[in-house]
């Protein structure tokens, strides 16, 4: 956790997405996926035991460290669950509170014999001050929903049909679910609409899948919070290759200031 460089030896991947929290803070949803082949299970009375430790923290550009959390996960798996872990890994859902700024997330995982870490750069917007902004984009996959998942904290459990994933490579025929939020700073604008959409774009910008929604600014009635966009994008009849998932929102009170994110995915 003290190393500014990733440490090999324990294969894991990380996804992090900031969402508006309390005050100026953001709640960063973390997804940590560990290669199940790196775990050393021992069998006892028909169960397979292993202890997995996961820790995370954030380091700002000034070098100031923002403590995260540490979770010790005592696994006792039945043979069928063990097979799923060894084939598809294990997923851990967590959360960290961060003030606005740019950070290097340091995530480490390991068992009693070895460990490793990965680094993930993240920008946390000041959701309260930006006139119009958006969260990160979380993606879940129907085909990957069966990956055994441990959730010490799961801030997105009410917004996705399955656990979010770090994976950005999906099989043709899979179905993706996405979730993002859009935020407006408090103001005196008259009632207006917020238009939101998610598009799967092929090479050249051709839109091959789309979900959209429209919300009224009167829904929040001056309270904090955001306008959520959730939807499903099927990959049926989608040819293998690279695509861009473009998620965008625009407030009709600020039509020249849309907020958007682009995520590159691969269909195999």
C-alpha positions as CSV (number, residue, x, y, z in Angstrom):
1,X,0.0,0.0,0.0
2,X,3.0,2.3,0.5
3,X,4.4,1.7,-2.9
4,X,3.8,4.3,-5.7
5,X,4.2,1.5,-8.2
6,X,2.1,-1.6,-8.7
7,X,3.3,-4.8,-7.3
8,X,2.9,-8.0,-9.3
9,X,2.4,-11.4,-7.8
10,X,-1.3,-11.4,-7.2
11,X,-3.5,-10.7,-10.3
12,X,-6.3,-8.3,-9.7
13,X,-8.2,-5.6,-11.6
14,X,-10.0,-2.5,-10.3
15,X,-12.8,-0.2,-11.4
16,X,-13.7,3.0,-9.5
17,X,-16.6,5.5,-10.2
18,X,-17.3,8.7,-8.2
19,X,-20.9,9.5,-7.3
20,X,-22.2,12.5,-5.3
21,X,-22.0,12.0,-1.6
22,X,-22.7,14.2,1.5
23,X,-21.6,17.8,1.3
24,X,-18.8,18.3,-1.2
25,X,-17.6,14.7,-0.8
26,X,-18.0,11.9,-3.3
27,X,-18.7,8.3,-2.6
28,X,-16.4,6.3,-4.9
29,X,-17.8,2.8,-5.8
30,X,-15.0,0.3,-6.0
31,X,-15.0,-3.0,-7.8
32,X,-12.0,-5.3,-7.2
33,X,-11.7,-8.6,-9.1
34,X,-9.2,-11.3,-8.1
35,X,-8.0,-14.1,-10.3
36,X,-9.3,-17.2,-8.5
37,X,-6.3,-19.3,-9.7
38,X,-4.1,-17.2,-7.4
39,X,-5.9,-18.4,-4.2
40,X,-4.7,-21.4,-2.2
41,X,-7.7,-23.3,-0.9
42,X,-7.4,-26.1,1.6
43,X,-10.2,-28.7,1.9
44,X,-11.7,-29.6,5.2
45,X,-15.0,-31.4,5.8
46,X,-16.1,-30.9,2.2
47,X,-15.5,-27.2,2.2
48,X,-12.6,-25.3,0.7
49,X,-11.1,-22.6,2.9
50,X,-9.0,-19.5,2.2
51,X,-8.4,-16.1,3.7
52,X,-8.4,-13.1,1.3
53,X,-7.4,-9.7,2.5
54,X,-8.2,-6.5,0.5
55,X,-7.1,-3.0,1.3
56,X,-7.4,0.3,-0.4
57,X,-6.5,4.0,0.1
58,X,-6.1,7.1,-2.0
59,X,-3.1,9.4,-2.4
60,X,-3.7,13.0,-3.6
61,X,-1.4,15.0,-5.9
62,X,0.2,16.6,-2.8
63,X,1.1,13.2,-1.4
64,X,-1.6,13.4,1.3
65,X,-3.0,9.9,1.9
66,X,-6.7,9.5,2.5
67,X,-7.3,6.3,4.4
68,X,-9.7,3.8,2.9
69,X,-10.5,0.4,4.5
70,X,-9.3,-3.1,4.9
71,X,-11.4,-6.2,4.7
72,X,-10.5,-9.7,5.7
73,X,-12.7,-12.2,3.9
74,X,-12.7,-15.8,5.3
75,X,-13.9,-18.0,2.4
76,X,-15.4,-21.4,3.0
77,X,-16.7,-22.6,-0.4
78,X,-18.6,-25.6,-1.5
79,X,-17.1,-27.5,-4.5
80,X,-19.4,-25.9,-7.1
81,X,-18.6,-22.4,-5.8
82,X,-14.9,-23.3,-5.8
83,X,-15.1,-24.3,-9.4
84,X,-16.7,-20.9,-10.3
85,X,-14.1,-19.0,-8.4
86,X,-11.2,-20.9,-10.1
87,X,-12.8,-20.3,-13.5
88,X,-14.0,-16.8,-13.2
89,X,-12.4,-15.3,-10.2
90,X,-13.9,-13.5,-7.2
91,X,-15.4,-10.0,-7.0
92,X,-15.3,-7.6,-4.0
93,X,-17.5,-4.5,-3.9
94,X,-16.4,-1.6,-1.7
95,X,-16.6,2.1,-1.3
96,X,-14.4,5.1,-0.3
97,X,-15.4,8.7,0.6
98,X,-13.2,11.3,-1.1
99,X,-13.3,15.1,-1.3
100,X,-12.9,16.7,-4.8
101,X,-9.5,16.3,-6.4
102,X,-7.2,14.0,-8.4
103,X,-6.1,10.8,-6.7
104,X,-4.1,7.7,-7.2
105,X,-6.1,4.8,-5.7
106,X,-3.9,2.1,-4.4
107,X,-5.6,-1.3,-4.1
108,X,-3.9,-4.3,-2.6
109,X,-5.0,-7.9,-2.2
110,X,-3.4,-11.1,-1.0
111,X,-3.5,-14.3,1.1
112,X,-1.0,-15.6,3.6
113,X,1.6,-16.6,1.0
114,X,1.6,-13.7,-1.5
115,X,0.1,-10.3,-2.4
116,X,0.0,-7.7,-5.0
117,X,-1.4,-4.2,-5.8
118,X,-2.8,-2.1,-8.7
119,X,-3.0,1.6,-9.1
120,X,-6.0,3.5,-10.5
121,X,-6.0,7.2,-11.3
122,X,-9.3,9.0,-10.6
123,X,-10.7,12.5,-10.8
124,X,-13.3,13.4,-8.3
125,X,-15.4,16.4,-9.4
126,X,-16.8,19.0,-7.1
127,X,-20.4,18.0,-7.8
128,X,-21.8,20.9,-5.7
129,X,-20.0,23.6,-7.5
130,X,-20.1,22.4,-11.2
131,X,-23.1,23.8,-13.0
132,X,-23.8,20.4,-14.6
133,X,-21.8,17.3,-14.0
134,X,-22.0,13.5,-14.0
135,X,-20.8,10.5,-12.0
136,X,-18.8,7.7,-13.3
137,X,-20.5,5.0,-15.3
138,X,-21.0,1.5,-13.8
139,X,-21.5,-1.5,-16.0
140,X,-22.8,-4.9,-15.1
141,X,-23.0,-8.0,-17.4
142,X,-25.6,-10.7,-17.4
143,X,-23.0,-13.3,-18.5
144,X,-20.7,-12.3,-15.6
145,X,-23.3,-11.9,-12.9
146,X,-22.5,-15.4,-11.6
147,X,-19.0,-14.5,-10.5
148,X,-19.0,-15.0,-6.8
149,X,-19.2,-11.6,-5.2
150,X,-18.5,-10.4,-1.7
151,X,-19.9,-7.0,-0.8
152,X,-18.5,-5.3,2.4
153,X,-20.1,-2.2,0.9
154,X,-22.3,-2.0,-2.2
155,X,-23.4,1.5,-3.0
156,X,-24.9,0.5,-6.3
157,X,-27.0,-2.4,-5.2
158,X,-30.3,-0.6,-5.8
159,X,-29.4,0.7,-9.3
160,X,-28.1,-2.3,-11.3
161,X,-29.7,-5.7,-11.9
162,X,-26.3,-7.4,-11.0
163,X,-23.0,-6.5,-9.5
164,X,-20.8,-4.1,-11.5
165,X,-17.7,-5.5,-13.1
166,X,-14.2,-4.3,-14.0
167,X,-14.3,-6.1,-17.3
168,X,-14.5,-4.2,-20.5
169,X,-14.5,-7.2,-22.8
170,X,-17.9,-9.0,-23.3
171,X,-19.2,-11.9,-25.3
172,X,-21.5,-11.4,-28.3
173,X,-25.1,-12.1,-27.0
174,X,-24.4,-10.7,-23.5
175,X,-26.6,-8.0,-22.1
176,X,-25.0,-5.0,-20.4
177,X,-26.7,-2.8,-17.8
178,X,-25.4,0.7,-17.1
179,X,-26.0,3.3,-14.4
180,X,-24.9,6.9,-14.1
181,X,-26.1,10.1,-12.4
182,X,-26.2,13.7,-13.5
183,X,-26.1,16.6,-11.1
184,X,-27.0,20.3,-11.2
185,X,-25.7,22.9,-8.9
186,X,-28.4,24.8,-6.9
187,X,-29.7,27.7,-8.9
188,X,-32.7,29.8,-9.7
189,X,-33.5,28.4,-13.2
190,X,-37.1,27.8,-14.0
191,X,-38.4,24.3,-14.2
192,X,-36.7,22.5,-17.1
193,X,-35.9,19.0,-18.5
194,X,-32.7,17.0,-18.3
195,X,-32.1,14.7,-21.3
196,X,-29.9,11.6,-20.8
197,X,-28.8,8.9,-23.2
198,X,-26.4,6.0,-23.5
199,X,-25.2,4.9,-27.0
200,X,-23.1,2.0,-28.1
201,X,-21.2,3.4,-31.1
202,X,-19.3,1.4,-33.7
203,X,-16.3,2.6,-35.7
204,X,-17.2,5.9,-37.4
205,X,-19.7,6.9,-34.7
206,X,-22.6,4.8,-36.0
207,X,-25.1,4.2,-33.1
208,X,-26.1,0.6,-33.0
209,X,-27.8,0.5,-29.5
210,X,-29.3,3.3,-27.5
211,X,-31.2,3.9,-24.3
212,X,-32.5,7.3,-23.2
213,X,-34.5,9.0,-20.5
214,X,-35.8,12.5,-19.7
215,X,-36.3,13.9,-16.2
216,X,-37.8,17.1,-14.8
217,X,-35.8,19.5,-12.5
218,X,-38.9,19.6,-10.3
219,X,-38.3,16.0,-9.2
220,X,-35.7,16.9,-6.6
221,X,-37.6,20.0,-5.4
222,X,-34.3,21.7,-4.4
223,X,-32.9,18.7,-2.6
224,X,-29.5,17.2,-3.2
225,X,-29.1,14.1,-5.3
226,X,-28.9,13.4,-9.0
227,X,-30.9,12.3,-12.0
228,X,-30.2,8.6,-12.6
229,X,-29.9,7.0,-16.0
230,X,-30.2,3.2,-16.1
231,X,-30.7,1.0,-19.0
232,X,-29.8,-2.2,-20.8
233,X,-27.9,-2.7,-24.0
234,X,-28.1,-6.2,-25.6
235,X,-25.1,-7.4,-27.6
236,X,-27.1,-9.8,-29.7
237,X,-26.1,-9.6,-33.4
238,X,-23.2,-7.2,-32.5
239,X,-20.1,-8.1,-34.5
240,X,-16.8,-8.7,-32.7
241,X,-14.6,-5.6,-32.4
242,X,-14.1,-2.4,-30.5
243,X,-17.0,-0.1,-29.6
244,X,-17.5,3.1,-27.6
245,X,-20.1,3.4,-24.9
246,X,-21.1,7.1,-24.9
247,X,-23.1,8.3,-21.9
248,X,-24.3,11.9,-22.0
249,X,-26.7,14.2,-20.3
250,X,-27.7,17.8,-20.9
251,X,-29.7,20.3,-18.9
252,X,-32.0,22.4,-21.0
253,X,-31.2,25.2,-18.6
254,X,-27.6,24.9,-19.7
255,X,-27.8,23.5,-23.2
256,X,-24.3,24.4,-24.1
257,X,-22.7,22.5,-21.2
258,X,-23.5,18.8,-21.6
259,X,-21.7,16.2,-19.5
260,X,-20.5,13.0,-21.0
261,X,-18.1,10.0,-20.6
262,X,-16.8,7.6,-23.2
263,X,-15.8,4.0,-22.4
264,X,-14.1,1.7,-24.8
265,X,-15.4,-1.9,-24.8
266,X,-14.6,-5.0,-26.8
267,X,-17.1,-7.5,-28.1
268,X,-15.5,-10.9,-28.7
